[in-house]
Structures are given as structure tokens and as C-alpha cells.
Amino acid sequence: MEWRQPYLKNGTAGTYLTYIAGLDRFFRALRLEEITPGHMREYQIHRSRNEGGFWAKAAGPSVVNHELNTLSQILDHAGLWEPMKKFYTPLKLPRWTPPRTMTQAEEDQLFAIAASNPDWELAYLVASITNNTTASGVELRYLKISDVMLHTNPPQIHIASDAVKNEFRGRRIPLNETALKQFERALMRAHRLGSTQQTHYLFPLRVHRGAYDPTRPASSSWLRKPFDELRKAAGLPWLRPHDLRHQAITRMLECGAPETSVMAIAGHVSRQMMEHYSHTRMDAKMEVLRAIEPQRFSPALRRRA
């Protein structure tokens, strides 16, 4: 994908590299001109079930489709996709359901356990920050020291639009008390790891044990090990780092926050999620309006109404 590098945002380029890494585990023995639609269908089956154990785990339809879309772009660049594309069908995506979120008890337990073990410092910081800002892991990976503004009024962070895949996700997010405290801790950690300049990354790349490169962002697998250990210890094996973003968005929408405010904070919220909570809020509004209907009052007031 080198030919696309000059046109891609940092976050998008990293995502493509992740997709290519997944593809490479299956297609590495084949030349581009040897790949057929049959191979792509086999990939869908193997990747969805992790047959052969090529990957760390099975992938859902969306990931498989994104990976094969990346392959199609590579084939197209090589002039090989046109005769193949009519034989390729993406996997059907499952019907949308509201994302699973933690109960208050589960959330309290997660953060109590996270705070109890220094080995989970990174997972704790990222989970807590995401839970209080909606900033996702990839957005936090590309934060630089200069993007963390703790002395403004209010304190805030800047998610650069060129660091995220969705152009609407670039934004400034004010920090509540919890988020402010966690960013103070994140800055202390960054300084310990060598990120001392404004252009350095808040979460620098781990080169090897005990060594970090502050001029490069953390890798896409930066949370895998500590977060996996944390969620198992908390009895939440289903929880993913991105679920904390859903957790924050869900709480805001459930408490009746205006959609425009939620969008301004989160940057982008799926149409399905907005519609789901729009119906929920509409039901609540209807109950309020029913309570003030004229028939609930005296005949005189009803006539006046």
C-alpha cells in the first residue's frame, strides 16, 4: 500500500497495515496473479473460524470484509481486480444491536481491579480515559504531548483530524475531573518513558522491554496483553477497549444529553445508535406530555385548553 501512503492519515495507514498483516498470514505463499475468487472465499471461511490457527482469534464479518477490501485495492492497483470482482461477495453483516455495556457494579469492579495492579497501569489509564472522554484507543495512540492541554479553561485534549480514519472524529474534548486526573498520570508515565517534548507522543512506541521511542506512536497491539489480563481478572471476558467508548456514548444518550452535544464530544456516532436512543428519549418525552394533558385536570381547565 506504499502508493497510497502520501494520501492517508496516520490512523488510516495504521489500520491498513493491520489488515495487511491479517491477509499475509493466509496469502503469503501466493503471488498476486495467483489469487482467485476461490482463495478469497476460503479466506472468509478460515478467517471467520480461525481454521489453521493462523490468527490470534477468529474475526467477525466486518473485519473480514475490510481485510478483503484492502486486498481488492492491492489487486486493482496491479490491474488484476476487474475480471475478479464480479465473483466476490462480501460477508453479510449481522443485524445491528445496541452495544453491550457494563453495569455500574461491573464498571466499579473493573476500575477497582485495574487500579490494584501496577502491571495494568496502561490498560487502566486508557480504559478510564476512554470511559470519560469517548476517545478511542487509536485516537489516544496518536495523541502528542502538545494535544494535552491541562491548563486551559476548561482542561481539554485535541484529537487531530489527520490522526483518525473518520474525518468527523477530529475534535476538542473538555476533561471532567476523572479524565483530568488520568491525563496527569498519563503525562507522568510519558515523561518516565522519555516523552518530554511537545512533539513527542503521549503513549510512545515500545521498542523492546524497557525501551521506548517517543517520536513514534504506540503499536496497534499496545493494549492487547494488559487489557486481556485485566478483563479476565474483572470477570468481563467479553469486554474490548473500544467498548469503553460505547459505554461513554451510551451513558450520555441514556441520560438525555442532546444529540448535538454527544456528536461534538464523540466525533461520530452511528446512525443506528442515535436512532435507538432517539426512540428511548421520545418515549420518555411522551410520558411527560401525557402527564400534562387537559383531561387530567378539572373540566374548567379542559375547556380552557
C-alpha positions as CSV (number, residue, x, y, z in Angstrom):
1,M,0.0,0.0,0.0
2,E,3.0,2.3,-0.3
3,W,1.5,4.1,-3.3
4,R,-1.4,5.3,-1.0
5,Q,0.8,6.3,1.9
6,P,1.0,10.0,0.9
7,Y,-2.8,10.3,0.8
8,L,-3.6,8.5,4.0
9,K,-4.0,9.9,7.5
10,N,-1.8,8.4,10.2
11,G,-4.6,6.4,11.8
12,T,-5.8,5.1,8.4
13,A,-2.4,4.0,7.4
14,G,-2.0,2.1,10.6
15,T,-5.4,0.4,10.1
16,Y,-4.4,-0.7,6.6
17,L,-1.2,-2.2,8.0
18,T,-3.2,-4.2,10.4
19,Y,-5.4,-5.5,7.7
20,I,-2.4,-6.4,5.5
21,A,-0.9,-8.3,8.4
22,G,-4.0,-10.4,8.7
23,L,-4.0,-11.1,5.0
24,D,-0.4,-12.0,4.9
25,R,-0.9,-14.9,7.3
26,F,-3.1,-16.6,4.7
27,F,-1.9,-15.3,1.3
28,R,1.9,-15.0,1.9
29,A,2.7,-18.1,-0.3
30,L,0.8,-16.7,-3.3
31,R,1.8,-14.2,-5.9
32,L,-0.9,-11.6,-6.7
33,E,-1.6,-13.0,-10.1
34,E,-2.2,-16.4,-8.5
35,I,-5.0,-15.2,-6.2
36,T,-8.5,-16.2,-7.3
37,P,-12.0,-15.6,-6.1
38,G,-11.9,-19.1,-4.7
39,H,-9.0,-18.1,-2.4
40,M,-11.0,-15.1,-1.2
41,R,-13.9,-17.3,-0.3
42,E,-11.5,-19.7,1.5
43,Y,-10.2,-16.7,3.4
44,Q,-13.7,-15.7,4.5
45,I,-14.2,-19.2,5.9
46,H,-10.8,-19.7,7.5
47,R,-10.6,-16.1,8.9
48,S,-14.1,-16.3,10.4
49,R,-13.4,-19.6,12.2
50,N,-9.6,-19.2,12.6
51,E,-9.1,-22.5,10.9
52,G,-5.5,-23.4,10.9
53,G,-4.8,-21.1,13.8
54,F,-3.1,-18.5,11.6
55,W,-4.5,-15.7,13.6
56,A,-4.8,-14.9,17.3
57,K,-8.5,-15.3,17.1
58,A,-11.4,-15.6,14.7
59,A,-12.6,-12.4,13.1
60,G,-16.2,-11.0,12.6
61,P,-17.7,-10.3,9.2
62,S,-16.8,-6.6,9.3
63,V,-13.1,-7.3,9.9
64,V,-13.0,-9.9,7.2
65,N,-14.7,-7.6,4.7
66,H,-12.3,-4.8,5.5
67,E,-9.3,-7.0,5.1
68,L,-10.5,-8.4,1.7
69,N,-11.4,-4.9,0.6
70,T,-7.8,-4.0,1.2
71,L,-6.7,-6.9,-0.9
72,S,-9.1,-5.8,-3.7
73,Q,-7.4,-2.4,-3.7
74,I,-4.0,-4.0,-4.0
75,L,-5.2,-6.3,-6.8
76,D,-6.8,-3.3,-8.5
77,H,-3.6,-1.3,-8.3
78,A,-1.9,-4.3,-10.0
79,G,-4.6,-4.4,-12.7
80,L,-5.9,-7.8,-11.6
81,W,-9.2,-7.0,-9.8
82,E,-11.5,-6.1,-12.7
83,P,-12.0,-9.7,-14.0
84,M,-12.4,-11.0,-10.4
85,K,-14.7,-8.6,-8.7
86,K,-18.0,-9.9,-10.1
87,F,-17.2,-13.3,-8.5
88,Y,-16.6,-11.8,-5.0
89,T,-19.3,-11.3,-2.4
90,P,-18.6,-9.7,1.0
91,L,-19.9,-11.4,4.1
92,K,-23.3,-10.4,5.3
93,L,-23.1,-8.2,8.3
94,P,-25.2,-9.1,11.3
95,R,-28.2,-7.1,12.2
96,W,-27.3,-4.1,14.4
97,T,-28.0,-4.4,18.1
98,P,-27.2,-1.9,20.8
99,P,-23.6,-2.5,22.0
100,R,-23.2,-4.3,25.2
101,T,-22.3,-2.1,28.2
102,M,-21.2,-2.8,31.7
103,T,-23.5,-2.4,34.7
104,Q,-22.5,0.1,37.3
105,A,-21.3,-2.7,39.5
106,E,-19.2,-4.2,36.7
107,E,-17.7,-0.8,35.9
108,D,-16.8,-0.2,39.5
109,Q,-15.2,-3.6,39.8
110,L,-13.2,-3.2,36.5
111,F,-11.6,0.1,37.7
112,A,-11.0,-1.1,41.3
113,I,-9.1,-4.1,40.0
114,A,-7.3,-2.1,37.3
115,A,-6.0,0.3,40.0
116,S,-4.8,-2.5,42.2
117,N,-2.0,-3.8,39.9
118,P,0.8,-1.6,38.6
119,D,1.3,-4.0,35.6
120,W,-2.1,-2.8,34.3
121,E,-1.3,0.9,34.5
122,L,-1.5,1.4,30.8
123,A,-4.8,-0.5,30.5
124,Y,-6.2,1.3,33.5
125,L,-5.3,4.8,32.1
126,V,-6.7,4.1,28.6
127,A,-9.9,2.4,29.8
128,S,-10.6,5.2,32.2
129,I,-9.8,8.0,29.7
130,T,-12.0,6.4,27.0
131,N,-14.8,5.9,29.5
132,N,-14.7,9.6,30.4
133,T,-14.0,11.2,27.0
134,T,-15.1,8.7,24.3
135,A,-11.5,8.9,22.8
136,S,-10.8,5.5,21.4
137,G,-7.5,3.6,21.6
138,V,-6.3,4.6,18.1
139,E,-7.1,8.3,18.9
140,L,-5.1,8.1,22.1
141,R,-2.2,6.3,20.4
142,Y,-1.7,9.4,18.1
143,L,-2.0,12.0,20.9
144,K,1.1,14.1,21.2
145,I,2.1,16.0,24.4
146,S,1.0,19.2,22.7
147,D,-2.5,17.8,22.3
148,V,-3.0,17.5,26.0
149,M,-3.9,21.0,27.4
150,L,-4.4,20.7,31.1
151,H,-4.0,24.4,32.0
152,T,-6.7,25.8,29.7
153,N,-10.2,26.6,31.0
154,P,-11.6,24.0,30.8
155,P,-8.8,21.5,30.5
156,Q,-9.1,19.7,27.2
157,I,-7.4,17.4,24.6
158,H,-7.2,17.8,20.9
159,I,-7.9,14.8,18.6
160,A,-6.3,15.8,15.3
161,S,-8.4,15.1,12.3
162,D,-5.4,13.7,10.4
163,A,-4.8,11.1,13.1
164,V,-8.2,9.4,12.8
165,K,-9.9,7.5,9.9
166,N,-13.2,9.3,10.1
167,E,-12.8,12.9,9.1
168,F,-15.6,13.9,11.5
169,R,-13.8,12.4,14.5
170,G,-11.3,15.3,14.8
171,R,-12.4,17.4,17.8
172,R,-11.6,19.0,21.1
173,I,-12.8,17.3,24.2
174,P,-13.1,19.0,27.6
175,L,-12.0,16.9,30.6
176,N,-14.1,16.1,33.6
177,E,-12.4,15.6,36.9
178,T,-11.6,11.9,36.4
179,A,-10.2,12.4,32.9
180,L,-8.1,15.3,34.1
181,K,-6.6,13.1,36.8
182,Q,-5.9,10.3,34.4
183,F,-4.2,12.6,31.9
184,E,-2.0,13.9,34.6
185,R,-0.9,10.3,35.3
186,A,-0.5,9.6,31.6
187,L,1.8,12.6,31.3
188,M,3.9,11.4,34.3
189,R,4.2,8.0,32.6
190,A,5.1,9.6,29.3
191,H,7.9,11.6,30.9
192,R,9.2,8.4,32.6
193,L,9.4,6.8,29.2
194,G,11.2,9.7,27.5
195,S,8.3,11.7,26.0
196,T,9.5,15.1,27.2
197,Q,9.0,17.3,24.1
198,Q,5.7,18.8,22.8
199,T,6.1,16.8,19.6
200,H,6.6,13.5,21.4
201,Y,3.8,11.0,21.7
202,L,1.8,10.7,24.9
203,F,1.9,6.9,24.5
204,P,5.2,6.2,22.8
205,L,6.2,3.0,20.9
206,R,7.7,0.2,23.0
207,V,10.7,-0.9,21.0
208,H,11.7,-3.7,23.4
209,R,11.4,-4.3,27.1
210,G,12.2,-1.1,29.0
211,A,13.0,0.9,25.8
212,Y,10.6,3.4,24.1
213,D,10.7,5.7,21.1
214,P,8.9,8.9,21.9
215,T,8.9,10.0,18.3
216,R,6.7,7.1,17.2
217,P,3.1,6.2,18.4
218,A,2.4,3.0,20.3
219,S,1.8,0.0,18.1
220,S,-1.7,-1.2,17.2
221,S,-1.3,-4.1,19.7
222,W,-0.3,-1.9,22.6
223,L,-3.2,-2.8,24.8
224,R,-3.6,-6.5,23.9
225,K,-1.8,-8.2,26.8
226,P,-2.5,-5.8,29.7
227,F,-6.2,-5.4,28.8
228,D,-6.7,-9.1,28.2
229,E,-5.3,-9.8,31.7
230,L,-7.4,-7.0,33.2
231,R,-10.8,-8.0,31.7
232,K,-10.2,-11.7,32.7
233,A,-9.4,-10.6,36.3
234,A,-12.5,-8.5,36.4
235,G,-14.7,-11.3,35.1
236,L,-15.5,-9.5,31.9
237,P,-14.0,-11.7,29.2
238,W,-16.3,-10.1,26.5
239,L,-15.0,-6.5,27.1
240,R,-12.9,-4.8,24.5
241,P,-11.1,-1.5,24.8
242,H,-13.4,0.0,22.2
243,D,-16.4,-1.0,24.4
244,L,-15.5,1.8,26.8
245,R,-16.2,4.3,24.0
246,H,-19.7,2.7,23.6
247,Q,-20.0,2.8,27.4
248,A,-19.4,6.6,27.5
249,I,-21.7,7.3,24.5
250,T,-24.5,5.1,25.8
251,R,-24.4,6.8,29.2
252,M,-24.6,10.3,27.7
253,L,-27.5,9.3,25.4
254,E,-29.4,7.4,28.2
255,C,-29.2,10.5,30.5
256,G,-30.8,12.6,27.8
257,A,-27.8,14.6,26.6
258,P,-28.6,16.5,23.3
259,E,-27.5,14.6,20.2
260,T,-25.5,17.6,19.0
261,S,-23.5,17.6,22.3
262,V,-22.9,13.8,22.1
263,M,-21.7,14.2,18.5
264,A,-19.4,17.1,19.4
265,I,-17.8,15.0,22.2
266,A,-17.7,11.6,20.4
267,G,-17.0,13.0,16.9
268,H,-19.1,10.3,15.2
269,V,-21.9,8.1,16.4
270,S,-23.5,5.5,14.2
271,R,-27.0,6.3,12.8
272,Q,-28.3,3.1,14.4
273,M,-27.2,4.1,17.9
274,M,-28.6,7.6,17.5
275,E,-31.9,6.2,16.3
276,H,-32.0,3.6,19.1
277,Y,-31.7,6.2,21.8
278,S,-33.8,8.7,20.0
279,H,-36.7,6.3,20.3
280,T,-35.9,5.8,24.0
281,R,-35.9,9.6,24.6
282,M,-39.0,10.0,22.6
283,D,-40.9,7.6,24.8
284,A,-39.7,9.5,27.9
285,K,-40.9,12.8,26.4
286,M,-44.2,11.3,25.6
287,E,-44.7,10.3,29.2
288,V,-44.0,13.8,30.3
289,L,-46.5,15.2,27.7
290,R,-49.2,12.7,28.7
291,A,-48.9,14.0,32.3
292,I,-49.9,17.5,31.3
293,E,-52.9,16.5,29.0
294,P,-56.0,18.6,29.8
295,Q,-58.2,15.6,30.7
296,R,-56.1,15.0,33.7
297,F,-57.3,18.3,35.2
298,S,-60.7,19.9,36.0
299,P,-63.5,20.3,33.4
300,A,-62.9,24.1,33.5
301,L,-59.2,23.7,32.7
302,R,-60.1,21.2,29.9
303,R,-62.4,23.7,28.3
304,R,-59.8,26.4,28.6
305,A,-57.2,24.1,27.0
